[in-house]
Structures are given as C-alpha cells and as structure tokens.
Amino acid sequence: MFQFGHLGKFTLADEGKGMSRKKKVSTAKSLLLTIPEVAIKLNVCRGTVYNLIHHEGSPTIMFRGLRRVHPDLLQKWLAEHEKQAA
C-alpha cells in the first residue's frame, strides 16, 4: 500500500499482523547513477560496466568510497566511442 508522507516522499507499508513497517522511497531523480543503473541503461551486466570502466576508460566519480557515473559524462563518452568505432 502506498502512502504519501513528509516532504513529497511516499512510503510502502507492509500489511502484517498488527505491525506495519514503512520504508521511505525517494521520488527525486538521482544526480549520479550507480553501476547497476548504468548496466540497465546500457542493457548489459554489471561486470561489463566494470570492464568498460577499467579497460575502456568509461568515466566514473568516486564519492565517499562509492563509484558513481554522471549521466552527461556517460552520454559524452558513448558518443566519442561511437565515432571511434565507425
């Protein structure tokens, strides 16, 4: 069951035996993509994304020990590699 909560976020409520858990789910769009999100966008597996990063120079940002990808940098990198392949 979806419920709208504080600050434009909605929560998921599990209907259980008298106790309900609520998990906050953000409705805001992320500024940076995770590796699994990049894999989904490119329709490849996570391993392929890591290979592109380590062997092909796909751009990433390390943020507090987490590897993230800026969507604009990914688009630019893909366009450059598309030209090289042609």
Residue pairs with C-beta under 8 A, 6 or more apart in sequence:
1 12
1 13
1 15
2 10
2 11
2 12
3 10
3 11
3 12
3 13
3 22
4 10
4 11
5 11
5 22
5 24
8 27
8 28
9 24
9 25
9 26
9 27
10 25
10 27
11 22
11 23
11 24
11 25
12 22
12 23
12 25
13 20
13 21
13 22
14 20
14 21
30 37
31 70
32 61
32 63
32 68
32 69
32 70
32 71
33 41
33 68
33 69
33 70
33 71
33 74
34 66
34 68
34 69
35 46
35 49
35 50
35 67
35 69
36 46
37 69
38 49
38 69
38 74
39 45
39 46
39 48
39 49
41 74
42 48
42 49
49 58
52 58
53 60
53 67
56 81
57 77
58 69
58 74
58 77
59 69
59 70
59 73
59 74
59 76
59 77
60 67
60 68
60 69
61 67
61 68
61 69
61 70
62 68
